[in-house]
Amino acid sequence: MSAAKPARLITIPFSHFCEKARWALDRSKVPYVERGHLPLFAWIPALRAGGEKTVPTLVTDEGPVTDSTEILRWADRMTDGPLLFPPDVPDATMLEDDLDRDLGPATRLLAYSFLLPALRDRVGATKHVPKAEIVFAKLTAPMVRMLMKRRLKMDDGAVARARTRIDEIFEAMAGLLGDGRRYLTGDRFTAADLTFAALSSPVILPPQLADRIPMDDLPAEMAALVDDYRETPAGAFVMRLYAEDRGVVGGAAR
């Protein structure tokens, strides 16, 4: 009887939603292979795998799992270790849902507002994606930039609102931690902690993600922003989670 094939995780390697899924799979010790693509290209393999036009998409023997939160729940079903969604910690589910809905889009928009002007150089530094996608994206950088801005509904007002929302969420998470608890819901690492850390990564840039996120030669304003967020209580918490709870960023990547 042949062994089951490893799951296949279709990603945008530097996407924080994809990092959220990758972290859950690494933590569950479920074998998987990561297949990375650039934005505007990833939807093609996702659809071919039976998923939707978004990533992460996890291709399993049972079929595709097409949402980062559902991938966390799938990892819980596969693991013998501590659960990300413990039945006796309902706050983990509620916090995870709120952060997924509010923090993820805000940090993505803010980070792209700094990075899109230098799109050609940033794309060239991306790892674990097909070379043909890099070449095409560099050749068509102005068009890709326009499409990305349109897709993200990016303008000055939207960017300012994203920054405000991130600040509010960081203050709220610091408030939860203010009583000395180790994690957001108490003394156990849950989906709330994983989601907060992963979805904060565009504005924290944990060094553990250097293989997935190009961090060299950042725009000066973005580098200053990252420094500012790292120095907040919530940012320091994210850095600790990556140092102590993330472990090795796994998944054989192409």
NORBELFEN-V701744 format. One record per residue. N is the residue number from 0. PHI is phi as a letter, one per 20 degrees, with the letter a starting at -180 (none if undefined). PSI is psi in degrees with one decimal (* if undefined). Layout:
n->N phi->PHI psi->PSI
n->N phi->PHI psi->PSI
//
This chain:
n->0 phi->none psi->124.8
n->1 phi->f psi->149.5
n->2 phi->f psi->150.9
n->3 phi->f psi->144.7
n->4 phi->f psi->148.2
n->5 phi->f psi->148.0
n->6 phi->f psi->156.1
n->7 phi->d psi->121.9
n->8 phi->d psi->113.1
n->9 phi->e psi->123.6
n->10 phi->c psi->167.8
n->11 phi->d psi->111.1
n->12 phi->g psi->-34.5
n->13 phi->e psi->3.1
n->14 phi->f psi->134.4
n->15 phi->f psi->-29.5
n->16 phi->f psi->-34.6
n->17 phi->f psi->-36.6
n->18 phi->f psi->-37.9
n->19 phi->g psi->-47.2
n->20 phi->f psi->-42.9
n->21 phi->f psi->-42.4
n->22 phi->f psi->-44.6
n->23 phi->f psi->-41.3
n->24 phi->f psi->-42.0
n->25 phi->g psi->-42.9
n->26 phi->f psi->-35.2
n->27 phi->f psi->-11.5
n->28 phi->m psi->27.3
n->29 phi->e psi->126.0
n->30 phi->f psi->135.3
n->31 phi->b psi->160.9
n->32 phi->c psi->130.9
n->33 phi->e psi->134.1
n->34 phi->c psi->106.6
n->35 phi->e psi->148.7
n->36 phi->b psi->160.8
n->37 phi->f psi->157.0
n->38 phi->g psi->150.6
n->39 phi->m psi->-7.1
n->40 phi->d psi->-27.7
n->41 phi->f psi->-24.8
n->42 phi->f psi->-25.4
n->43 phi->f psi->-55.2
n->44 phi->f psi->-28.5
n->45 phi->f psi->-45.0
n->46 phi->f psi->-40.3
n->47 phi->f psi->-29.9
n->48 phi->e psi->-0.7
n->49 phi->n psi->8.3
n->50 phi->e psi->-148.8
n->51 phi->d psi->-169.1
n->52 phi->e psi->21.5
n->53 phi->c psi->155.7
n->54 phi->c psi->154.3
n->55 phi->f psi->147.3
n->56 phi->c psi->126.3
n->57 phi->d psi->121.1
n->58 phi->e psi->116.4
n->59 phi->c psi->171.4
n->60 phi->f psi->-25.8
n->61 phi->e psi->-7.1
n->62 phi->p psi->179.0
n->63 phi->f psi->145.2
n->64 phi->d psi->119.9
n->65 phi->d psi->22.3
n->66 phi->b psi->141.7
n->67 phi->f psi->-40.2
n->68 phi->f psi->-40.0
n->69 phi->f psi->-30.7
n->70 phi->f psi->-38.0
n->71 phi->f psi->-42.1
n->72 phi->f psi->-36.6
n->73 phi->f psi->-43.0
n->74 phi->f psi->-37.7
n->75 phi->f psi->-39.1
n->76 phi->f psi->-23.9
n->77 phi->e psi->-14.9
n->78 phi->e psi->152.5
n->79 phi->e psi->-1.8
n->80 phi->e psi->-168.2
n->81 phi->f psi->142.9
n->82 phi->e psi->148.7
n->83 phi->f psi->-27.9
n->84 phi->d psi->72.7
n->85 phi->f psi->133.3
n->86 phi->g psi->-27.3
n->87 phi->e psi->8.9
n->88 phi->c psi->72.4
n->89 phi->f psi->-25.4
n->90 phi->f psi->-27.1
n->91 phi->f psi->-42.1
n->92 phi->f psi->-44.0
n->93 phi->f psi->-43.2
n->94 phi->f psi->-43.2
n->95 phi->g psi->-43.2
n->96 phi->f psi->-43.5
n->97 phi->f psi->-44.6
n->98 phi->f psi->-39.1
n->99 phi->f psi->-39.8
n->100 phi->f psi->-37.6
n->101 phi->d psi->-49.0
n->102 phi->f psi->-44.4
n->103 phi->g psi->-53.3
n->104 phi->f psi->-35.2
n->105 phi->f psi->-46.4
n->106 phi->f psi->-34.5
n->107 phi->f psi->-47.8
n->108 phi->f psi->-43.8
n->109 phi->f psi->-44.1
n->110 phi->f psi->-44.2
n->111 phi->f psi->-27.9
n->112 phi->f psi->-27.8
n->113 phi->e psi->-33.5
n->114 phi->e psi->-28.2
n->115 phi->f psi->-37.0
n->116 phi->g psi->-28.0
n->117 phi->d psi->34.4
n->118 phi->g psi->-44.8
n->119 phi->g psi->-45.8
n->120 phi->f psi->-37.9
n->121 phi->f psi->-41.4
n->122 phi->f psi->-40.6
n->123 phi->f psi->-22.3
n->124 phi->e psi->0.5
n->125 phi->f psi->136.5
n->126 phi->d psi->163.4
n->127 phi->m psi->33.0
n->128 phi->c psi->156.6
n->129 phi->g psi->138.0
n->130 phi->f psi->-35.5
n->131 phi->f psi->-35.7
n->132 phi->f psi->-39.7
n->133 phi->f psi->-47.1
n->134 phi->f psi->-47.2
n->135 phi->f psi->-43.3
n->136 phi->f psi->-36.8
n->137 phi->f psi->-40.2
n->138 phi->f psi->-29.3
n->139 phi->d psi->27.9
n->140 phi->g psi->-44.9
n->141 phi->f psi->-41.0
n->142 phi->f psi->-43.6
n->143 phi->f psi->-42.6
n->144 phi->g psi->-44.6
n->145 phi->f psi->-44.2
n->146 phi->f psi->-40.2
n->147 phi->f psi->-42.6
n->148 phi->f psi->-39.0
n->149 phi->f psi->-42.0
n->150 phi->f psi->-37.5
n->151 phi->e psi->-5.8
n->152 phi->l psi->49.1
n->153 phi->e psi->122.8
n->154 phi->b psi->176.7
n->155 phi->f psi->-39.5
n->156 phi->f psi->-42.9
n->157 phi->f psi->-39.4
n->158 phi->f psi->-42.7
n->159 phi->f psi->-41.0
n->160 phi->f psi->-36.6
n->161 phi->f psi->-43.8
n->162 phi->f psi->-43.7
n->163 phi->f psi->-41.9
n->164 phi->f psi->-39.9
n->165 phi->f psi->-45.3
n->166 phi->g psi->-42.9
n->167 phi->f psi->-44.0
n->168 phi->f psi->-41.7
n->169 phi->f psi->-39.9
n->170 phi->f psi->-39.7
n->171 phi->f psi->-41.6
n->172 phi->f psi->-37.6
n->173 phi->f psi->-35.9
n->174 phi->f psi->-40.7
n->175 phi->f psi->-38.6
n->176 phi->e psi->-8.5
n->177 phi->f psi->-18.5
n->178 phi->e psi->5.4
n->179 phi->n psi->1.3
n->180 phi->f psi->153.1
n->181 phi->e psi->-34.2
n->182 phi->c psi->171.8
n->183 phi->f psi->-31.3
n->184 phi->d psi->9.4
n->185 phi->p psi->-130.0
n->186 phi->d psi->8.6
n->187 phi->c psi->140.0
n->188 phi->f psi->127.6
n->189 phi->c psi->-177.1
n->190 phi->g psi->-28.0
n->191 phi->f psi->-44.8
n->192 phi->f psi->-46.9
n->193 phi->g psi->-45.9
n->194 phi->f psi->-42.5
n->195 phi->f psi->-45.4
n->196 phi->f psi->-48.3
n->197 phi->f psi->-43.6
n->198 phi->f psi->-11.8
n->199 phi->e psi->-12.0
n->200 phi->g psi->-31.5
n->201 phi->f psi->-23.5
n->202 phi->d psi->-0.8
n->203 phi->d psi->-33.9
n->204 phi->l psi->64.5
n->205 phi->g psi->135.8
n->206 phi->f psi->-21.9
n->207 phi->f psi->-16.5
n->208 phi->d psi->14.0
n->209 phi->f psi->-25.9
n->210 phi->f psi->-17.6
n->211 phi->d psi->-29.5
n->212 phi->d psi->118.2
n->213 phi->f psi->118.5
n->214 phi->d psi->-4.1
n->215 phi->e psi->150.3
n->216 phi->l psi->45.8
n->217 phi->f psi->149.1
n->218 phi->g psi->140.6
n->219 phi->g psi->-40.0
n->220 phi->f psi->-36.9
n->221 phi->f psi->-40.5
n->222 phi->g psi->-40.5
n->223 phi->f psi->-39.6
n->224 phi->f psi->-45.0
n->225 phi->f psi->-44.6
n->226 phi->g psi->-42.9
n->227 phi->f psi->-45.0
n->228 phi->f psi->-35.2
n->229 phi->f psi->-29.2
n->230 phi->e psi->-8.3
n->231 phi->f psi->158.3
n->232 phi->g psi->-40.8
n->233 phi->f psi->-38.8
n->234 phi->f psi->-40.5
n->235 phi->f psi->-35.6
n->236 phi->f psi->-44.0
n->237 phi->f psi->-44.8
n->238 phi->f psi->-39.0
n->239 phi->f psi->-41.5
n->240 phi->f psi->-42.5
n->241 phi->f psi->-37.4
n->242 phi->f psi->-36.1
n->243 phi->d psi->-27.7
n->244 phi->d psi->-15.2
n->245 phi->f psi->-44.5
n->246 phi->m psi->-161.0
n->247 phi->f psi->133.8
n->248 phi->f psi->107.1
n->249 phi->d psi->-158.7
n->250 phi->n psi->110.1
n->251 phi->g psi->119.1
n->252 phi->d psi->147.5
n->253 phi->d psi->*
//
